[in-house]
Amino acid sequence: MQVLLILSAVSFVLALLLTALCRNLFLRAGIVDHPDGLRKLHAAPVPNMGGIPIAAACLASFGILFLLGLRIPARPVDVALMVKLLPAAGIIFATGILDDRYRLQPIQKLIAQVLASGWAFYAGVHITGIVGHRLPPWLSFAVTMFWLIACTNAFNLIDGVDGLAAGVGLFATATTLIAALMQENLALAAVMAPLLGALLGFLRYNFNPATIFLGDSGSLLIGFVLGCCGVIWSQKAATILGMTAPLIALSIPILDVCLSVVRRFLRREPLLRGDRSHIHHRLLDRGFTPRRAVVTMYAACGIAACFSIFQSFAESHYSGLVVLVFCGIAWIGVQNLGYAEFDQARKMILAGGFRRALNSQLILRAFEQSIASAASLDECWDALQEAGTKLGFAEVHWSVAGTLYHKAIWRIDGNAAWSIKIPLEGSDFVSFGRASDTDPLAINISVLANAMRDTIGAKDGAPAKLVHAAEEALKKTHFAGAIR
């Protein structure tokens, strides 16, 4: 315990001194993060690369421990594992520095993370089982790689408000340190102790208003180290749930990255493009000051830490209950953040929107099959009427070879209505009309237009480009989404 206190205290003091020194040097050298008025809202340029004083403080604390003639009273095999992880951490650290200085492409950072994670797996960081089920080697490798890359990027994504990523890392580090002490894994505790001190010293300058930012050199390194240490923690966990306790300890950044991926998927936006809808952004949008938002997330991290420690060392028949209670609390928290994407998706599922969308796709599939087997234009018209009826249109028009087919399925009776006209070859077209106050139509206009092109258009001898102009016009008038 004395060794751990020395490591933590020395790292804390060194972080206080080195952070101030690096901040001033970076400011003079122009190594700063400039505000852009969009996602970077700080008033003036602020030095970044905060990972440098943190890493230096941690390494120097071990150097001072060696000079004092003290040793870490841990098993040699555990110490050897930590030493083997140094090159992997070095890859992540160097990648962060390059990104802070030169702005690497996402694919370049991902390649470096894959290399570092692969090295960590080779060194002995393995997720060997989940919920008591042992994984085959290939799946163990894939799950471990996914976990390490996810943790690495989670801290990078959450680093959007002064003191947030460093503070969240501080709570996760303290949780892992407590777990290591309870497991008597002194090698793991010896890694967490100086990191705890370094983050605490760094927060002196990083908390709002920050005079230095963590940067990718810090956030990527913290995420990767905690990811590796979480796996090592789970390898000696007392319960069969294994990775659950480390997952809870890192739940805030992991939850944030999961929400970001799902949100962007639902909105059909690039998954790697940044936005202003992270958890801390939602708190700011609800009127929280930056300090209050950060403190709120600190409180959430504290709650997660308590659940993590309790779950890790609780009796096996209580572990599942702990996880369920924590998931319930997390669900309530996410609901209160007011994400429109999840609320709308939930309403669509509960209100039958998903079933309507599926049914519309099945109707179009049956329509395509009917057109493919049609031997005449009249049979095509019958199939088109049937599809229009099932899709809920009030009327259907089909102009082909100078002949106009028209079917009034029901009267609109003067209600507000909309119609869509899909040009075919020459002056031919297909059009649909529908009352605006009817039930929602769960079908994408582009899908409908493509179905006309590939079926009716083909029968009419129309070329593949017959609805290109219509689709472009629809996109410009925002009809490309599902009609409500």
N, C-alpha and C positions, 0 to 999 in steps of 0.2 A: 504493500500500500504506500510505503514511503517513496518508492521509485515512481509510482504513478503520480503522486502529489508533486514531486519534483518536475517530472515531465510536463504536467499541466501548468504549473506555476511559471516555469522557465519559458514555455511556449507563449503563455499569456503576456509576459513582460516583453519578450522579443517581438510579438505581434504588435504591441502598442508602439514600440520604437520603430520597427521596420515599416509599418503601414504609413506612419507620418513621414518617414524618410522617402519611401517610394512615391507617395502622393506628391511631394514637392518636386522630386526628380522627374516624374512623369509629366507634371504640369509644365515644367521648364522645357522638356523635350517635345512637347506637343502631343504626347500619347494620351489623348483624351477622347471622350465620347461626346459628340456634338448633338445638341437638341435638333429635332426635325419638325416639331410642332404637331406630330401625329401620335406616335407611340412613345417617343422620347420627349417628355415634357419638362425636363429640368431647364432652369432659366439660363444657365451658362455652361460652357464645356466643363466636364468633370473627368478627372483621371480615371482610367479603368485598369485592367490587369491586376486587380486585387488578389488574384490567386498567387502572385509572386511572393508577397510578404507572408501569406498564410503557409505556403509550402516551405519557404525558408525558415520560418519560425519552428515548424514541426521538425524539420531535419536538423536544425541547429540544436534543438532540445536534446535529441539523441546524442549529438556530438558532445554537448556539455555533460550529459550523463556518463559518457565514456571517459571523459577527462577526469571526472570525479571518482572513477574506478568502481562505479556501480554497475550491476548487471540486472537484467530483467529475469526474475525467477520463474521462467516459463519452460515448458518442455521444448527441447531443441527442434522437434518436428514442427511445432506450431510457429516457432520463430523463423524456421527455414521457409515456411509457406509465406509469411509476411515479406521476407526478403525477396522471394521469387516474384512477388507482385509489384516490386518497385519499377521494373521496366515497363509493365503495362500502364501503371500510373503515370510514368514519364511520357508515354506516347500521348495519353489524354491531355496532360499538362502542356506539352509542346503544341498540340493541336489547338488548345485554347488560346495560347499566346499568339500563334499565327493568325487565328481568327480575330482576336482583339486588334491586331495590328493591320492585317491585310484583308479581312472579310472573306473567308473561305466560302466556297459553294457548299450547300447542304450535302451533296454527294461526297465531297472531299472529307467533310467531317464524319460522315457515316462510315466511309472506308477506314478511317483512323480508329473509330470506335469498334468496328468489327475486328480489326487487328489487335487492339488492346484487349477486347473481350476474349478473343481466341487465345491470347497469351495467358490471360487469367485462368481460363479453363485448363490449359496445358499445365499451369502451375499447381492446380489442385482445387480450384473453386468450382465445385460441381453441385448442381441441384439434382440429387439422385432419386428423389421420390416426392410425391404429392399426395397428401391425405393418406399416408400409409402404403401407397402403391409405388413399388419400385419402378423406375423408368429404365427402358433400354438405353444403351450408351448413346445412340444417335439422337434419341429424343431428349436425353439429359443435356447433350451439347446444345441442341436447338433452344431448349427452355432457358438454359443458363445464359446463352447469348442474348436472347430476347430480354431477359430480366436486367442484365447489365446495361444494355443499350437503352432500355426504357428508363432506368434510374438515372443514367447519365444525362439524358435529354430532359427528364422531368425537372431537374433542378435548373437547367438552362432556361426552360420555358417559364418557370415561376419567378424568375429574376426580373421582375418588372416594376417593383416599388422599393424605395430605399429600405434596406435592412431585411427584406423579406426572405430571400434565398439563404442568406447567411444565418438568419434567425431560425428558419425551418431546419437548416442543416445542424444548427446547434442543438435543437430539441432531439433530432434523430440521433445525433452523436451521443448525447447524454443517455438516451434510452438504450442504445447499443452498449455503452460503457457499463450501465447498471446490469444489463443482461450478461455481459461478459464476466463481471465480478460474481454474479450469482452462479454462473456456470464454472467459475474458477478457471476461466480461459484467460490467463494473464497476458498472453501474446496479443490477443484481440484487444484487451483492455489497454495495453501499452500503445496500440495504434490510435485508439479513440481518445486517450487522455490528452496528448499534445494537440490533437485536432480540436478538442473541446476548448482548450486554452487559447489556441490561435483564433478560433471563430469568435470567442468572447472578446478578445483584444481587438480584433478587426471591427466588430460591431460598434466600438467606440467612435469610429469614423464613418461607418457605413449607415448607421441609423439616421432617420430623417431629421434634419437635412443632411444628406450624405456629402462628404467631401472626397470620397473615392468609391468607385463601383467595384463590385466583385468581378465582373467581366466573365467571359467564357473560360478564361484560364482558371478561375475560381469555381464557377458553378459546375462546369463539366467535371473538374477534379473531385469536388465534394460528392457529386452524384455517383461517380464511378467508385470511389473509395467506399462510400456507404453501401452501394450495391454489392460489392465484393464482401464487405464485412457482414452484411445481412445474410448472405449465403453461408458464411462461416458460422454465424450465430445459429442458423437453422440446422446445420449439421450436428449440433450438440443440443438441440432443443429437447425439452423434457416431454413434449406431447407429440402425438402422431400427426398433428396438423402442419408440422414442419415450417414451411415458408410463411405461414399466416401471420405470426408475430412480427417478423421483419416487415411484411407487407403493411401491417397496421401502423408500424412505426414510421413508415415512409408514405403513409396513405394520402397526405395532403398533396404533395407534388405528383404522386402517381394518379390520384383522382383528377387533378387539374389537366394532366396530359391526356387522360382517357376522355374527359369531357371535351377537350379541344378536338381530338380526332373524330369523335362521334358527331359533334356539332358541324364540323367542316364536311363530313361525309353526308350528313342530312342536307346541307346546303349546297352540295356538289361543288365545294371549293377546294383548291389545292391543300392537301394535308400539311404541307411543310411551310405554307405561307402564314406569317404572323397576323394577329388581329388584336382587337381590344375587347375580347369577351372572356378573358381568363377570370378565375375566381376573384382575384384582387381588383380587376377592372369592374366586375359586377358590384363589388362593395363600394368602390368609388362612385359608380353611377347611381348608387342608392343614397348618396349624400355623405358617405364616410370620408373623413379626412385621411390623408395617407398614413398618418400615425395610427389612427383608430383602426383602419383596415388591417395594418400590419399586426397590431396588438390582438385584434380579433382572430387572425390566423394563427398567431402564437398560442392563443387560448385553445384553438382547435387542435394544434399540435400537442399541447399539454394533455388534452383529453385522450388523443390517440396514443400518446406515450403510456398513459396509465393502463389503457386497455391492452396495449401490446405486452407490457410486463406481466400483467395479470394473466393474459391468455397463454403466455409462454411457459409459466410455471404453475398454472392452475391444474387441478386434477382433470384427467381426460374427459370425464363426463360433464365437466363445466366448460370445457374449451369451446365446444360448439355453440353453447348459449352465449358466451362472451362475443363470439364472432357475429351471431345473429343480432344481438343488441347493438353492437357497433355499426353493423350495416344499416340497421333501422335509423340510427342517429344520423349517419352519413346521408341516407335517402332524404330525411327531413331537411337537412342542411342544403342539399342540392335543390330541393323543391323551393326553398325560400330564396334562392338566388335569382329566380325568375327567368330562366332560360326559355325563350319562346319556342326554340326548336323542339325541346323535349315535351313541353306542354302541348304543342300542336300534334306531335307524333302520338302522344298518349290519347289525345282526343280522337285522332283518326282511327286508332286501334279500337278504342272503346265504342266509338260511334259507328263502326263498321266501314270506315274509309278504306282500310286495307282490303277488306273483302270486296268492296265495290271496285277498287283498282284491279284486283285480281280477276274479278268477273269480267271487267271491260277487256282485259287482255285475252281472256278465253273467248269472248264474243268475236274479237278481231281474228283470232286464230281460226275459229270455225268459219268466219266469213272468207278468209283466204282459201280455205279448203273447198268451200262451195264454189268460189269463182274459178278455182283451178279445174274443177270438174264440169263447169258450165259449158254447154255446147252452143249457146246462142246469147245474143244481147238480152233477150227477154229473161233468160235464166239468170244472167248477171244482175238484171234489175230486181228480180225477185230476191236474190241474196242481199242486195244492197238495201232493199226495203226492210227485210228481216233484221239486218244488223242495225239499221237506223232506229227501228222500233225498240230493240233490246237495249240499245245505248241511251234511250230516253229522248231522242230528238222529236220535235213536233212536226217537222216536214223535211222531205228529201227531194232534191232536184238532180237530175242527171241529163246533161246535154251531150249527145254523141251523134256524130255524122248528120247534123241538121235536125235530129229528132230530140224533143224535150220530154223526158219522163218526169212526172211530178206526183208526189204522194203526200197528202196532208194527213198525217197520222192522228193528230187531234188539233182542235182550234186553240189558238193562242189567246183569243178573246180580248185583244187590245192590251194585254200585259206587255210590260217592257220585255224586249226580246233581243237576242243577238243571233248572228248568222256567220257562217264561215264559208267562203267560196274557194275551192281548190281548182286552179286552172289545169286543164289537160292539154293535149296536142291541139294547136290551132285555136279555134273558138270553143272547143269542148270544155266542160267543167263538171264538177260535182259540188253541190252546196248542201249544207245542213242548217236548219233553223231550230231554235230552242227558246222557251220562255225563261226569263232570268230568275223567276221566283220558284222554280222547281228544285227538286233535290239536287245536291252537288253532283257534277259529272266528273268522276275520277278517271280521266283519261288525258294523256298528253296530246296536245294538238299536233305536234310533229310526228308522233306515232300514228295518229289517225291519217295525216297527210301521206306518210310513207306507205300505209296500208293501201290507200287509194292508188298511189303510184305503182306499187308492185302487183296490184290485182286488176282493178278496173282499167288503169292506164295501160297495162300490158295487153288486156283483151282488146282495147281500143287501138292498139298499135302505137301507143304513146312511147316516147323515148324515156330513158331513166331520169332525165332531168326535168320531167314535166311539172313537178311541184317545187322546184328550187326557188323560183321567184316568190311563190306563196310563203314558203318557209321563212325566207329572209324578211318578208314584210311582217310576218307574225312575230318574229323575234324583235323587230323594231317597235312593235306595239305591245310587247310584254305578254303575248299570248302563248309563248313557248312553254309556260308552266302548266300544271294541272288546273283545269277550270273548276271554279267553286260555284 
